[in-house]
Amino acid sequence: MDENKELQETTQETTKEENPILEYGSSIIQTSKGTVHVLTIVGQVEGHQVLPPSSKSTKYEHVMPLLAMVEESEAIDGLLVLLNTVGGDVEAGLGIAELIAGMSKPTVSLVLGGGHSIGVPLAVSAKRSFIAPSAAMTIHPVRLNGLVIGVPQTFYYFERVQERITQFVTANSKIKRETFTELMLKTGELAADVGSVIYGQEAVELGLIDEIGGLSSALDCLHGMIRERRALAAAGRRSAEAFCGLLKFCESFRKRWQRRWR
């Protein structure tokens, strides 16, 4: 009985290792153009509270170490982030966005379906962002579920959290701060909330997203960034080799000069 249980557990662990798409929503694509890690952020971004099993979610405790692995791995050349999220935990989503924005490797994001709420910072966190023509993005103020204490400190806290999101979005996109704030506080567009819904071409015109495009456009952009990074690395190696050669020549010349004047 114990042997059967151990065999079952081993099989499950092996299946998880062999099927990262099923477990973490990610995959690795290896071609002659480079090795790309594909990360999907779908459903709700799950943070410090566990969502019900019936909810489709992206767990930040899975994504964060995965991003660290992508950054450090010599076998991976770039990251493609596929987004179709309704939002979720602000702290978790902003933490993931900060990690992506801080990566040195080429990163490209693609909004498919929707990049709502905290999905907006996630969409702009990559070095280059794309959005499908039919995709939508909802911009609204920070909300909180559960008990809210009606004191000035609570509203001040909301204001500070919203300021963090606004600063991140405007720093990682071309949208103006005034435009983003206006969209966030707009009334009359959402039935039960304050804010705005913008679509593919509009997001590009506002400067929130870089380009309209689909999967092929995002991959072409990412492969181009990988080629540029490889070219810079090769040029750096050649410069280092030339400098080392110059140092060796100078050292050899110095030794000959010293021997001559002894």
C-alpha positions, 0 to 999 in steps of 0.5 A, spaced: 500 500 500 505 504 501 509 502 495 503 504 491 502 511 494 509 512 493 509 510 486 503 515 485 506 521 488 513 520 484 508 520 478 505 526 480 511 530 481 514 527 474 508 529 471 509 536 474 516 537 472 514 535 465 508 539 464 510 546 466 504 549 462 499 545 466 502 547 473 505 554 472 502 556 465 509 557 462 513 554 457 520 554 453 520 555 446 527 553 443 529 555 436 535 557 432 533 565 433 534 564 441 530 560 447 524 564 449 520 563 456 513 564 455 509 566 461 501 566 461 498 571 467 490 569 466 484 570 471 486 573 477 492 575 480 492 571 487 496 574 492 496 573 500 489 570 500 487 564 497 482 564 492 476 559 491 478 552 487 473 554 482 477 561 480 482 561 475 488 564 478 495 566 477 499 565 483 505 570 485 509 565 489 509 561 482 511 567 478 516 570 482 521 565 483 520 563 475 522 570 473 528 570 477 530 563 474 529 566 467 533 572 469 539 568 471 539 562 466 544 562 461 540 558 457 534 563 456 534 569 451 528 572 453 521 573 456 514 573 453 508 575 457 501 573 455 496 577 459 489 575 459 487 577 466 481 581 470 486 584 475 487 581 482 491 583 488 494 589 488 501 588 492 502 581 488 501 584 481 505 590 482 511 586 485 510 581 479 510 588 474 516 590 478 520 584 477 519 584 470 521 591 469 527 590 473 530 584 468 536 585 464 534 580 458 529 582 453 522 582 455 515 583 451 508 583 453 502 581 449 495 583 452 490 578 449 482 579 451 483 583 457 489 586 461 484 589 467 486 593 473 492 591 476 493 588 469 495 595 466 502 595 470 503 588 468 502 590 461 507 596 461 512 592 465 516 589 459 521 593 455 516 592 449 508 592 449 503 589 444 495 589 444 491 585 440 486 589 436 480 586 440 483 586 447 481 591 452 484 594 459 480 597 465 483 603 468 480 604 475 482 607 482 484 602 488 479 598 491 478 594 497 474 588 499 472 586 506 472 591 512 473 598 511 474 603 517 471 610 515 477 614 517 482 619 514 488 614 514 484 609 510 483 614 504 490 617 505 492 609 505 488 608 498 491 615 495 498 612 497 497 605 494 494 609 487 500 613 487 505 607 487 501 604 481 500 611 477 508 612 478 509 605 475 505 606 469 507 613 467 514 611 468 514 604 464 509 607 458 508 613 454 502 615 457 501 622 461 500 622 468 494 627 467 491 623 462 492 616 466 489 620 472 483 622 468 481 615 465 482 613 472 477 618 475 472 618 469 465 617 471 459 615 467 462 609 463 462 603 468 456 602 471 458 600 478 465 603 478 469 609 477 474 609 471 475 607 463 475 601 459 480 602 453 481 598 447 487 596 442 488 602 438 486 607 443 491 604 448 496 605 443 494 612 441 494 614 449 501 611 449 499 606 454 501 600 450 507 601 444 504 597 438 498 593 436 499 586 434 498 579 435 503 573 437 507 573 431 509 581 432 510 580 439 515 574 437 518 578 432 520 584 436 522 579 442 527 575 437 530 582 434 531 584 441 535 578 442 539 579 436 541 586 438 543 583 445 547 578 442 550 583 437 552 588 443 555 582 447 559 580 441 562 587 440 563 587 448 567 581 447 571 583 441 573 590 445 575 586 451 579 581 447 582 587 443 584 591 450 587 585 453 591 584 447 593 591 448 595 590 455 599 584 453 603 588 448 604 594 453 607 589 458 611 586 453 614 593 451 615 595 458 619 589 459 624 589 453 625 597 455 627 595 462 632 590 460 635 594 455 636 600 460 639 595 465 
